[in-house]
Amino acid sequence: MKGYVFKVLLYIDILIQSLIWRDANITISARCGIALKRGYPWGWVKLGKILNFISKDHCEKSIHYDIKRAEETMKILRDWK
C-alpha cells in the first residue's frame, strides 16, 4: 500500500507541476533542484530551500529519481518494439 500511495502522490505532484509549467516530465522537487543549481531568483528556489530543510538533499535526490524514472520508461518503450 505504501508504494501505491507514493505513486499517487508522485503523479499528483507531476500533474500540479504540468499545470504550472506545462511539462509533465518532471516533479516539483526536481524543478526546484534545477532552480537551486542554476540560481534562479524565483519561488522555485525558495520552495527548494524549504524542501531541502525538511529533508536533506531532497531536491537533488528528486532530480536523480526523475532521471531514473525516465530511463525506466525508455527501457519499457524500447523493449516493447
N, CA, C and O atoms as CSV, one atom per row, in Angstrom:
chain,resi,resn,atom,element,x,y,z
A,1,MET,N,N,0.825,-1.201,0.000
A,1,MET,CA,C,0.000,0.000,0.000
A,1,MET,C,C,0.866,1.261,0.000
A,1,MET,O,O,0.505,2.267,-0.611
A,2,LYS,N,N,2.021,1.203,0.695
A,2,LYS,CA,C,2.893,2.372,0.772
A,2,LYS,C,C,3.391,2.774,-0.612
A,2,LYS,O,O,3.435,3.961,-0.934
A,3,GLY,N,N,3.764,1.799,-1.426
A,3,GLY,CA,C,4.210,2.071,-2.788
A,3,GLY,C,C,3.105,2.696,-3.634
A,3,GLY,O,O,3.372,3.575,-4.454
A,4,TYR,N,N,1.887,2.253,-3.444
A,4,TYR,CA,C,0.745,2.794,-4.172
A,4,TYR,C,C,0.510,4.250,-3.789
A,4,TYR,O,O,0.299,5.095,-4.659
A,5,VAL,N,N,0.543,4.545,-2.503
A,5,VAL,CA,C,0.344,5.919,-2.027
A,5,VAL,C,C,1.439,6.824,-2.576
A,5,VAL,O,O,1.162,7.948,-2.997
A,6,PHE,N,N,2.687,6.341,-2.576
A,6,PHE,CA,C,3.795,7.124,-3.129
A,6,PHE,C,C,3.538,7.450,-4.591
A,6,PHE,O,O,3.724,8.592,-5.012
A,7,LYS,N,N,3.113,6.459,-5.372
A,7,LYS,CA,C,2.854,6.674,-6.803
A,7,LYS,C,C,1.720,7.687,-7.011
A,7,LYS,O,O,1.812,8.554,-7.880
A,8,VAL,N,N,0.666,7.578,-6.222
A,8,VAL,CA,C,-0.441,8.522,-6.342
A,8,VAL,C,C,0.044,9.942,-6.042
A,8,VAL,O,O,-0.273,10.872,-6.783
A,9,LEU,N,N,0.806,10.113,-4.966
A,9,LEU,CA,C,1.340,11.428,-4.621
A,9,LEU,C,C,2.309,11.933,-5.691
A,9,LEU,O,O,2.313,13.121,-6.015
A,10,LEU,N,N,3.120,11.042,-6.233
A,10,LEU,CA,C,4.056,11.405,-7.292
A,10,LEU,C,C,3.305,11.958,-8.501
A,10,LEU,O,O,3.682,12.997,-9.044
A,11,TYR,N,N,2.259,11.277,-8.920
A,11,TYR,CA,C,1.541,11.723,-10.107
A,11,TYR,C,C,0.674,12.951,-9.850
A,11,TYR,O,O,0.401,13.711,-10.778
A,12,ILE,N,N,0.241,13.157,-8.621
A,12,ILE,CA,C,-0.410,14.420,-8.267
A,12,ILE,C,C,0.605,15.549,-8.373
A,12,ILE,O,O,0.298,16.621,-8.893
A,13,ASP,N,N,1.818,15.305,-7.879
A,13,ASP,CA,C,2.916,16.271,-7.972
A,13,ASP,C,C,3.178,16.628,-9.435
A,13,ASP,O,O,3.271,17.807,-9.778
A,14,ILE,N,N,3.298,15.622,-10.293
A,14,ILE,CA,C,3.562,15.850,-11.714
A,14,ILE,C,C,2.401,16.598,-12.366
A,14,ILE,O,O,2.624,17.471,-13.204
A,15,LEU,N,N,1.177,16.269,-11.996
A,15,LEU,CA,C,0.014,16.965,-12.536
A,15,LEU,C,C,0.052,18.446,-12.183
A,15,LEU,O,O,-0.141,19.300,-13.049
A,16,ILE,N,N,0.297,18.748,-10.924
A,16,ILE,CA,C,0.356,20.153,-10.490
A,16,ILE,C,C,1.471,20.884,-11.226
A,16,ILE,O,O,1.261,21.993,-11.718
A,17,GLN,N,N,2.645,20.284,-11.307
A,17,GLN,CA,C,3.781,20.896,-11.990
A,17,GLN,C,C,3.477,21.107,-13.463
A,17,GLN,O,O,3.857,22.128,-14.037
A,18,SER,N,N,2.791,20.145,-14.082
A,18,SER,CA,C,2.482,20.275,-15.510
A,18,SER,C,C,1.432,21.355,-15.754
A,18,SER,O,O,1.435,21.986,-16.811
A,19,LEU,N,N,0.546,21.574,-14.808
A,19,LEU,CA,C,-0.428,22.653,-14.946
A,19,LEU,C,C,0.254,24.020,-14.840
A,19,LEU,O,O,-0.153,24.976,-15.500
A,20,ILE,N,N,1.294,24.101,-14.006
A,20,ILE,CA,C,2.017,25.364,-13.826
A,20,ILE,C,C,2.943,25.629,-15.012
A,20,ILE,O,O,2.924,26.723,-15.576
A,21,TRP,N,N,3.759,24.630,-15.397
A,21,TRP,CA,C,4.788,24.813,-16.423
A,21,TRP,C,C,4.503,24.089,-17.723
A,21,TRP,O,O,5.278,24.195,-18.674
A,22,ARG,N,N,3.402,23.354,-17.779
A,22,ARG,CA,C,3.041,22.577,-18.972
A,22,ARG,C,C,4.128,21.577,-19.368
A,22,ARG,O,O,4.393,21.359,-20.550
A,23,ASP,N,N,4.744,20.980,-18.360
A,23,ASP,CA,C,5.792,19.989,-18.585
A,23,ASP,C,C,5.544,18.813,-17.643
A,23,ASP,O,O,5.824,18.897,-16.447
A,24,ALA,N,N,5.020,17.727,-18.185
A,24,ALA,CA,C,4.635,16.581,-17.355
A,24,ALA,C,C,5.770,15.599,-17.127
A,24,ALA,O,O,5.532,14.485,-16.662
A,25,ASN,N,N,6.990,15.985,-17.442
A,25,ASN,CA,C,8.109,15.050,-17.348
A,25,ASN,C,C,8.989,15.253,-16.130
A,25,ASN,O,O,10.046,14.631,-16.026
A,26,ILE,N,N,8.579,16.099,-15.218
A,26,ILE,CA,C,9.440,16.449,-14.094
A,26,ILE,C,C,8.573,16.739,-12.868
A,26,ILE,O,O,7.445,17.216,-12.989
A,27,THR,N,N,9.115,16.445,-11.699
A,27,THR,CA,C,8.379,16.728,-10.466
A,27,THR,C,C,8.680,18.148,-9.985
A,27,THR,O,O,9.637,18.783,-10.428
A,28,ILE,N,N,7.848,18.622,-9.077
A,28,ILE,CA,C,8.060,19.944,-8.484
A,28,ILE,C,C,9.407,19.990,-7.782
A,28,ILE,O,O,10.136,20.973,-7.907
A,29,SER,N,N,9.741,18.950,-7.055
A,29,SER,CA,C,11.011,18.916,-6.320
A,29,SER,C,C,12.209,18.977,-7.249
A,29,SER,O,O,13.185,19.668,-6.955
A,30,ALA,N,N,12.150,18.262,-8.374
A,30,ALA,CA,C,13.243,18.314,-9.343
A,30,ALA,C,C,13.324,19.701,-9.969
A,30,ALA,O,O,14.420,20.219,-10.182
A,31,ARG,N,N,12.175,20.309,-10.267
A,31,ARG,CA,C,12.153,21.670,-10.808
A,31,ARG,C,C,12.823,22.632,-9.819
A,31,ARG,O,O,13.579,23.517,-10.221
A,32,CYS,N,N,12.542,22.454,-8.538
A,32,CYS,CA,C,13.181,23.280,-7.507
A,32,CYS,C,C,14.686,23.024,-7.466
A,32,CYS,O,O,15.470,23.962,-7.321
A,33,GLY,N,N,15.090,21.773,-7.592
A,33,GLY,CA,C,16.516,21.426,-7.590
A,33,GLY,C,C,17.256,22.068,-8.744
A,33,GLY,O,O,18.378,22.546,-8.574
A,34,ILE,N,N,16.639,22.083,-9.919
A,34,ILE,CA,C,17.247,22.727,-11.076
A,34,ILE,C,C,17.372,24.224,-10.828
A,34,ILE,O,O,18.401,24.823,-11.142
A,35,ALA,N,N,16.341,24.825,-10.271
A,35,ALA,CA,C,16.380,26.252,-9.967
A,35,ALA,C,C,17.483,26.570,-8.959
A,35,ALA,O,O,18.169,27.585,-9.084
A,36,LEU,N,N,17.651,25.707,-7.967
A,36,LEU,CA,C,18.719,25.904,-6.982
A,36,LEU,C,C,20.094,25.816,-7.635
A,36,LEU,O,O,20.985,26.605,-7.322
A,37,LYS,N,N,20.267,24.856,-8.542
A,37,LYS,CA,C,21.564,24.682,-9.215
A,37,LYS,C,C,21.883,25.861,-10.134
A,37,LYS,O,O,23.034,26.287,-10.231
A,38,ARG,N,N,20.868,26.380,-10.801
A,38,ARG,CA,C,21.088,27.453,-11.769
A,38,ARG,C,C,20.959,28.845,-11.146
A,38,ARG,O,O,21.283,29.848,-11.782
A,39,GLY,N,N,20.488,28.897,-9.905
A,39,GLY,CA,C,20.395,30.172,-9.206
A,39,GLY,C,C,19.247,31.066,-9.638
A,39,GLY,O,O,19.349,32.290,-9.562
A,40,TYR,N,N,18.158,30.465,-10.088
A,40,TYR,CA,C,17.014,31.276,-10.476
A,40,TYR,C,C,16.464,32.026,-9.263
A,40,TYR,O,O,16.266,31.423,-8.208
A,41,PRO,N,N,16.217,33.315,-9.394
A,41,PRO,CA,C,15.709,34.099,-8.264
A,41,PRO,C,C,14.191,34.080,-8.186
A,41,PRO,O,O,13.561,35.133,-8.087
A,42,TRP,N,N,13.607,32.907,-8.230
A,42,TRP,CA,C,12.157,32.812,-8.276
A,42,TRP,C,C,11.668,31.937,-7.134
A,42,TRP,O,O,12.468,31.454,-6.332
A,43,GLY,N,N,10.392,31.735,-7.058
A,43,GLY,CA,C,9.778,30.952,-5.994
A,43,GLY,C,C,10.248,29.516,-5.920
A,43,GLY,O,O,10.198,28.905,-4.852
A,44,TRP,N,N,10.715,28.950,-7.061
A,44,TRP,CA,C,11.193,27.569,-7.035
A,44,TRP,C,C,12.402,27.443,-6.123
A,44,TRP,O,O,12.562,26.432,-5.440
A,45,VAL,N,N,13.250,28.455,-6.106
A,45,VAL,CA,C,14.428,28.422,-5.236
A,45,VAL,C,C,13.990,28.437,-3.775
A,45,VAL,O,O,14.502,27.671,-2.959
A,46,LYS,N,N,13.055,29.299,-3.456
A,46,LYS,CA,C,12.562,29.369,-2.070
A,46,LYS,C,C,11.908,28.064,-1.653
A,46,LYS,O,O,12.154,27.561,-0.557
A,47,LEU,N,N,11.076,27.516,-2.526
A,47,LEU,CA,C,10.433,26.234,-2.220
A,47,LEU,C,C,11.485,25.138,-2.088
A,47,LEU,O,O,11.391,24.296,-1.196
A,48,GLY,N,N,12.486,25.140,-2.968
A,48,GLY,CA,C,13.562,24.151,-2.900
A,48,GLY,C,C,14.319,24.217,-1.579
A,48,GLY,O,O,14.665,23.181,-1.011
A,49,LYS,N,N,14.576,25.415,-1.092
A,49,LYS,CA,C,15.261,25.569,0.192
A,49,LYS,C,C,14.418,25.021,1.328
A,49,LYS,O,O,14.941,24.413,2.261
A,50,ILE,N,N,13.115,25.237,1.247
A,50,ILE,CA,C,12.214,24.698,2.273
A,50,ILE,C,C,12.213,23.167,2.225
A,50,ILE,O,O,12.319,22.508,3.259
A,51,LEU,N,N,12.093,22.610,1.018
A,51,LEU,CA,C,12.086,21.147,0.875
A,51,LEU,C,C,13.394,20.535,1.359
A,51,LEU,O,O,13.389,19.497,2.021
A,52,ASN,N,N,14.514,21.176,1.033
A,52,ASN,CA,C,15.817,20.675,1.486
A,52,ASN,C,C,15.990,20.819,2.994
A,52,ASN,O,O,16.699,20.025,3.613
A,53,PHE,N,N,15.363,21.806,3.580
A,53,PHE,CA,C,15.406,21.966,5.037
A,53,PHE,C,C,14.622,20.846,5.714
A,53,PHE,O,O,15.052,20.296,6.728
A,54,ILE,N,N,13.476,20.519,5.141
A,54,ILE,CA,C,12.634,19.453,5.700
A,54,ILE,C,C,13.306,18.090,5.539
A,54,ILE,O,O,13.299,17.265,6.453
A,55,SER,N,N,13.888,17.872,4.355
A,55,SER,CA,C,14.535,16.597,4.061
A,55,SER,C,C,15.852,16.888,3.343
A,55,SER,O,O,15.854,17.419,2.233
A,56,LYS,N,N,16.959,16.545,3.974
A,56,LYS,CA,C,18.286,16.870,3.447
A,56,LYS,C,C,18.454,16.382,2.007
A,56,LYS,O,O,18.188,15.221,1.696
A,57,ASP,N,N,18.899,17.287,1.138
A,57,ASP,CA,C,19.161,16.998,-0.279
A,57,ASP,C,C,17.936,16.472,-1.036
A,57,ASP,O,O,18.077,15.736,-2.012
A,58,HIS,N,N,16.755,16.844,-0.593
A,58,HIS,CA,C,15.517,16.366,-1.200
A,58,HIS,C,C,15.462,16.674,-2.696
A,58,HIS,O,O,15.138,15.799,-3.499
A,59,CYS,N,N,15.774,17.904,-3.067
A,59,CYS,CA,C,15.658,18.310,-4.469
A,59,CYS,C,C,16.681,17.600,-5.353
A,59,CYS,O,O,16.359,17.190,-6.468
A,60,GLU,N,N,17.897,17.455,-4.865
A,60,GLU,CA,C,18.935,16.734,-5.628
A,60,GLU,C,C,18.525,15.270,-5.831
A,60,GLU,O,O,18.681,14.719,-6.921
A,61,LYS,N,N,18.006,14.657,-4.780
A,61,LYS,CA,C,17.544,13.271,-4.887
A,61,LYS,C,C,16.378,13.162,-5.867
A,61,LYS,O,O,16.251,12.171,-6.586
A,62,SER,N,N,15.531,14.187,-5.889
A,62,SER,CA,C,14.389,14.183,-6.799
A,62,SER,C,C,14.834,14.269,-8.254
A,62,SER,O,O,14.237,13.635,-9.125
A,63,ILE,N,N,15.873,15.045,-8.519
A,63,ILE,CA,C,16.420,15.112,-9.879
A,63,ILE,C,C,16.880,13.721,-10.309
A,63,ILE,O,O,16.567,13.266,-11.409
A,64,HIS,N,N,17.622,13.055,-9.436
A,64,HIS,CA,C,18.120,11.709,-9.760
A,64,HIS,C,C,16.970,10.719,-9.913
A,64,HIS,O,O,17.025,9.838,-10.771
A,65,TYR,N,N,15.929,10.854,-9.089
A,65,TYR,CA,C,14.774,9.964,-9.195
A,65,TYR,C,C,14.047,10.193,-10.526
A,65,TYR,O,O,13.635,9.235,-11.179
A,66,ASP,N,N,13.891,11.459,-10.926
A,66,ASP,CA,C,13.229,11.743,-12.197
A,66,ASP,C,C,14.029,11.170,-13.368
A,66,ASP,O,O,13.448,10.660,-14.325
A,67,ILE,N,N,15.352,11.254,-13.294
A,67,ILE,CA,C,16.199,10.669,-14.342
A,67,ILE,C,C,15.998,9.157,-14.378
A,67,ILE,O,O,15.832,8.574,-15.450
A,68,LYS,N,N,16.013,8.524,-13.207
A,68,LYS,CA,C,15.817,7.072,-13.125
A,68,LYS,C,C,14.444,6.683,-13.681
A,68,LYS,O,O,14.323,5.702,-14.414
A,69,ARG,N,N,13.420,7.451,-13.333
A,69,ARG,CA,C,12.065,7.176,-13.808
A,69,ARG,C,C,12.004,7.293,-15.332
A,69,ARG,O,O,11.358,6.477,-15.989
A,70,ALA,N,N,12.669,8.296,-15.896
A,70,ALA,CA,C,12.698,8.475,-17.353
A,70,ALA,C,C,13.437,7.321,-18.027
A,70,ALA,O,O,13.004,6.822,-19.066
A,71,GLU,N,N,14.554,6.900,-17.433
A,71,GLU,CA,C,15.313,5.781,-18.001
A,71,GLU,C,C,14.500,4.488,-17.968
A,71,GLU,O,O,14.543,3.705,-18.916
A,72,GLU,N,N,13.761,4.261,-16.884
A,72,GLU,CA,C,12.919,3.066,-16.797
A,72,GLU,C,C,11.805,3.111,-17.848
A,72,GLU,O,O,11.458,2.087,-18.436
A,73,THR,N,N,11.256,4.290,-18.077
A,73,THR,CA,C,10.234,4.446,-19.112
A,73,THR,C,C,10.817,4.152,-20.480
A,73,THR,O,O,10.193,3.460,-21.284
A,74,MET,N,N,12.001,4.666,-20.753
A,74,MET,CA,C,12.657,4.415,-22.032
A,74,MET,C,C,12.917,2.923,-22.232
A,74,MET,O,O,12.747,2.408,-23.338
A,75,LYS,N,N,13.323,2.235,-21.183
A,75,LYS,CA,C,13.565,0.788,-21.271
A,75,LYS,C,C,12.271,0.053,-21.629
A,75,LYS,O,O,12.274,-0.838,-22.479
A,76,ILE,N,N,11.180,0.423,-20.985
A,76,ILE,CA,C,9.893,-0.216,-21.281
A,76,ILE,C,C,9.518,0.023,-22.747
A,76,ILE,O,O,9.072,-0.890,-23.442
A,77,LEU,N,N,9.704,1.253,-23.199
A,77,LEU,CA,C,9.338,1.577,-24.579
A,77,LEU,C,C,10.238,0.872,-25.581
A,77,LEU,O,O,9.758,0.428,-26.624
A,78,ARG,N,N,11.522,0.757,-25.296
A,78,ARG,CA,C,12.443,0.066,-26.206
A,78,ARG,C,C,12.143,-1.430,-26.247
A,78,ARG,O,O,12.182,-2.044,-27.314
A,79,ASP,N,N,11.844,-2.016,-25.090
A,79,ASP,CA,C,11.545,-3.452,-25.019
A,79,ASP,C,C,10.228,-3.795,-25.695
A,79,ASP,O,O,9.999,-4.952,-26.048
A,80,TRP,N,N,9.381,-2.831,-25.876
A,80,TRP,CA,C,8.060,-3.073,-26.425
A,80,TRP,C,C,8.088,-3.201,-27.944
A,80,TRP,O,O,7.134,-3.709,-28.534
A,81,LYS,N,N,9.148,-2.757,-28.576
A,81,LYS,CA,C,9.257,-2.805,-30.046
A,81,LYS,C,C,9.053,-4.187,-30.583
A,81,LYS,O,O,9.113,-4.394,-31.795
